[in-house]
Amino acid sequence: MFHITDCRKYRRCPRLFALEFNAEKREFQPFVRLDEEVSDLVIRKLKIKDYYRGMRGDPAENAAAASENYDWLVKARFEYGGLRIKVPFLHRAEEGWELYFLFIGLYPHGDDPQYYCNTVWVLEHLGFQITDARIIHLNASYVRGDELDPDEMFVISDSFYNGNNNPTQPVMDLIRKRMQDPTETIAAMEKCLKSEAPLPVRTSACSARVRCRYYEDCFGKQTEEEDNSITTLSASRFKYDMKKEGRKYLRNADVDRIEGLRMQYAQILADRKDGIFADRLALRSWLDRISFPVTFLDFEWERFAIPPYKGMKPFDVMPFEYSIHIMEADRSLTHKVYLSVHDDRRDLAENLIRDIPKTGSVIAYNAEGAEKIRIREFVDLYDDLAADLLRINERMEDLQLPFESGTVYDTRMRGTWSLKTIMGMMDEEGYENLDIAQGMDAVFEWRHLDTSDASEEEKQKIIENLKKYCGMDTYAMTVVFEWLITLADESPLG
Ligand code: SF4
């Protein structure tokens, strides 16, 4: 018996499906926090009083039998033709049954039509006549008050949304247009499991959105490629073709077949020199904008699908930690860190204003995509702190800029420019020995502080590790900043 998620994996890649099907099931760690039982909130939205509720592992007959006695079925499990489905909400209507899908997001775009089609296919083959299908999703403009208000927080839509988030194709239309009999796919999936997992074939599915977890199993560790391998050429469509032709290294790239990005030229030039390229003029001009004392800033935050605190919207972000390293002109460093377990955003913002010196530059890594946005969110929340917060943003520079713009490239970066990669090139102790060494790990650990029954001692350990991790991010920035000064050949900072 397969689930719809198995079909989704098979469509993405038969090998992925086979490997996952036989792998030990892992605990799923969502990137977005979801503490509430969403179905219960939707039950309130739909004002359902009497209903049958399915459970994981239920025999499929239970839901079929319940459909005789109940007008509402919630999370009911059904099976047909080798496919098992979980139906979020099914409601008896005059002429048949109305189906409600649940989308924990703001605007369902109907990206996975076969999920919707397969659900209807199973139900209709079991004799449920589906007269309508709707989709329940979160309301982007809902702002939480003291209590959650499911009536306001959810939207029931007849249609999917387009790229501009305007309603477009009706849900039932898409289902009827895209309906396919999954029997052949299910037979192919069964066959696929009877022999060895198919051989790997590199496609866009291998690195779509998030890189496939089997990438290294399939294609070997990237580290087996040399640092200056042509395969590290950034955003290149033809790098594998060039490799096949024997153009093994960046320096051998065919310049007529590169996209012409500054980063690509930086990579090729780095390999033609001694592994490093620096556009010293551009680098100096960036460094000229920096003044001491320099504050290196990093936030950690959590994102909540359902707003847990007053004033928050669905998918709002809640910063819970910051680290700052302050570097004086004599290169001495001071470190400060703030960490809270619950919603202490106001206190965090006030401390931030106090901790950051009133003069000098503020530097963050990916400032435009993260720290500046977090500060603007605080500005929206706290009118009385807005002026001080905006002054911090006005002084903020992005340490990622010299790397992402191709001003500086070292072949040891291997085509990426994350802070961890660059710190890994330095002759310094970095992230290797930390118990928490990734941003999402920090978030997962932080969740234990107020949701698990961890002992006080364990919580203290988590707090210590979180402080070390965030502190390492700002320390790494100081190291990388010093390296850039050295690269620029002279300190332009006076
Ligand atoms: S890396 Fe590519 S070929 Fe390998 S399992 Fe994943 S998607 Fe399939």
Residues whose N, C-alpha, C, O or C-beta is under 5 A from the ligand:
A	BS01	SF4	C13 R15 L16 P200 V201 A205 C206 C212 Y214 Y215 C218
